[in-house]
Amino acid sequence: MLVLSRKENQRVVFPNLGVAVEILRVEGNRVRVGVDAPKDVRILRGELADGQEMAAADEASRKQKHDLRNRLNSANLAMHLLQKQLDAGMVEDAESTLAGALETFGELERLASGQMASGQSPQPTIKQDGQGRRALVVEDNANERELLAGYLRLCGYEVDTVQDGIDAMLYLAKHQQRPDVVLLDMQMPRMDGPNTINAIRSNPYYRDVKIFAVSGSERAAMGVEMGDQGVDRWFSKPLQPSEFADELGRECANR
């Protein structure tokens, strides 16, 4: 694992991704980190894979597509969480987040250069937009789960996390205070996203709970409806966290 120390002008470049991470300035306990990336980095997965995916729609290809989206989402979330932590003066936490982000960028770099086999698993004042609101993050990937939860907490949300649909339903049954919104991955073991949506929507007690899908899969492929019997919004990975948090705040305000 490559880790940057707090020295100015240190730079790590991922040429196949067009991404560079650099320590720009150190002022006491504050560290300024720059990330130079193409504006369309959020759809890099499509640029890398579309040529072969259009011709091969088999299960292995779909799994590789989903895996790459998840890795890019983790890197994207990590960099946004890093900025939030730096803004809050949480330098040690930010250094840990940066180390994890660089490792994830390295995995993406190997994917982009064709050095990683298909299906290989990855190694595992603030603006208070969500003040007083509660979110439940349902995601089987522990890294993504904690990165998204950490970012939302720094936006002012109270956040709980579970790893799949079964744990989500147990959480809802045990907690009298319902979450304002459930952020739900689609492909999970034991109980997946579509079945979790059906379980929540079939219980009138949860009728006011918003459900946002946060997934590397396509909605049509998962057979999920929009609206009262499905999800309120569908967000494709990789997320743009600031835009996602804004939309989340608007939806919760309309609850």
Secondary structure by P-SEA (a helix, b strand, c coil): ccccccccccccccccccbbbbbccccccbbbbbbbbccccccccccccaaaaaacccaaaaaaaaaaaaaaaaaaaaaaaaaaaaaacaaaaaaaaaaaaaaaaaaaaaaaacccccccccccccccccccbbbbbbcccaaaaaaaaaaaaaaccbbbbbccaaaaaaaaaaccccccccccccccccccaaaaaaaaaaccccccbbbbbbcccccccccccccccccccccccccaaaaaaaaaaaaaaac
